[in-house]
Structures are given as C-alpha cells and as structure tokens.
Amino acid sequence: MNIEYSLHAMRRMRQRAIIDLEVEYVLTHPQRTGALPDERKEVVGFVNHRFIKVILIEKENHIKIITVI
C-alpha cells in the first residue's frame, strides 16, 4: 500500500502518539468507513486499546492521509 502523509497528519500523529503502523492497521482493518465532502474518506478502527480515525483521499496510485485523530 503506497501511503503519503500530509505535514498536518504527521504533526497530529506526533501530538497524539500515533505511529504509521497503527494507521496502516486501521486502513487494512476498518471498523467503519464513510464518504466525506471533497472526495475525502473517513476510516475508523480500533488498535492498541483505542479508536483511531483517519481522514484520507484515495488517489490513482496512492492514499494521501490528511489527518489522524
């Protein structure tokens, strides 16, 4: 899976102590997904005893992570 992280997403991940492996786990094992405006998508999953929400845009060749909550 080719993933690009925005600068905003990397900052939020650092602030929230979320690592890229947790984001990848949520993307491959989602508990809920949904469409958002502007071609964005919300993916929610449970990993390491907490819920993580990922906002992303699916591109032709990769996924761009906008933010991680």
N, C-alpha and C positions, 0 to 999 in steps of 0.2 A: 504494500500500500504506500503510495507516494504522498506524503503529507507535508504541507508548507504551513508554518506557524507565523501569524502576523506578529509584529512587535508588541502590539497590545495584548495578544494572547500569551506571549512569553512572559510579559510583565505580570499579568494576572496569575499565571501558573506559579511564578516565583512567590508572589504575595500569598497565595493560598496553599503553598507546599504541595502542588500537583505536578507529577512528573509525566514525561511524554509516554511512558509505558502505560500509565493509568488512562491517559486519553485514548491511546490505541486500543486498550481493552474495552473502553466504553463504545468506541466505534465498531468493534467486532462483536460485542455482546450487549447491544442496547436493550433497555427495558421499555423505552418509549422513544418514538421519533415523531416529528411533526414539521410541517412546512411553515415558514415564516415569510413575511414580505421581502421583496428584493432578492428573490432566488435563494434566500438563506434557509437553512435547515437546523432544527434543534434535535439533539440526540442526548438522551439521559440514560445513565447507567449507574450501577452500584458496584463500587470497587473499594477494597480496603476499609470496609465499615462506614462508607459514606457515599452519598449520591453526588455525581459529577454531571454537570450539564455542559455540553459542547455546542457552540454555535458555529456553523461552517457553511461554506459554499462549495458545491461539487463542480469542479472544472472538468474539461475533457481528459486531461492526463494526470490530475492530482486533486486532492482535497485541500482547501485552504481553511485553516482554523482561524476564526475571527476572534473568539473569546472563549474562556473556560471559567465556569462558575462552580 
